[in-house]
Amino acid sequence: MTGNFVIGQPSAWVVRFAPLIPAGEVLDLACGAGRHARLLASLGHPVMAVDRDAEALAQAAGPGIATVRADLEDEEAPQSVWPFGADRFAGIVVTNYLHRPLFPHILDSLAPGGVLIYETFAMGNERFGKPSSPRFLLKTGELLDLVCTGGVKPHVLAFEDGYIDEPKPAMVQRICVVKGASAAAGPSLRLT
């Protein structure tokens, strides 16, 4: 997306769970103009902000934020699409972005004890506008399945699948998990 970017407020979901990310580098995937990168940097994390849009990355750049321009959906170079190694990030944040083939890479790059915070659109969102293509909308419970399938089973701290009215009406799924942590070993969270 090009044009004028609105800086915007961080997602309430990300704000709620970001304090649980342990010390270390955090990946803000498909960062846009950097609303979450700035939040994470303000919490003391070095942030790797990744997007394919150079204009968005220019707005995301700032103290504690390194930017990387990458098209993670490049069909011409599928082997080199994911540039990050295993167990690298203390946290990974993804909002309003869905490319299903990246899930194994995302989970592999999350360090043991690291926190994944993910929020994106779900089926039914077409009633409220874009995205409306099934390619960009999760099926019922799909985000939970995508995150919990694989070698290391994460500890699910929270999962939601349904309607929200803020910041605008939408159907979403969102999850927060700790990689490879049992309920006893993972971060504590007081739900209110």
C-alpha angles and dihedrals in degrees: 000000000000133000131061114352121210109220091219133181121285117261113270087230091057093044090052096053105027093089088064093063109108121233113289145069119330128203118218100196118203085003099178110191091348107257091147095036089059092048092050093046089051087057089058100260123135102235131211105202113196129189137139093230114088093197092055091047091053088059093044094054117103145117110331092007123109114190128212124189108215136151101217091185097058105145092191094063107028094159094055097040096099108057099182130093130230122284093006106129131064087202140009123200123193125173133171092001132105129179105150097201090065096065097089090049093047092051092045092053093051111096120233106276089020122137126236116199112187131172128167144139127296139200111292092044089105086079089065102041133264137043091045103148115103086228088072099035125083120229118234108299093354097128090056090050093048093050097042097047116093144049104311114046112219126221106245111222095177140352130182131181117181151053126341127182099195133105081005134334110282145140110243145168120209135176141181118198139168114222115239095345124131120220089259095049100039127091115285118244127189109211115211 
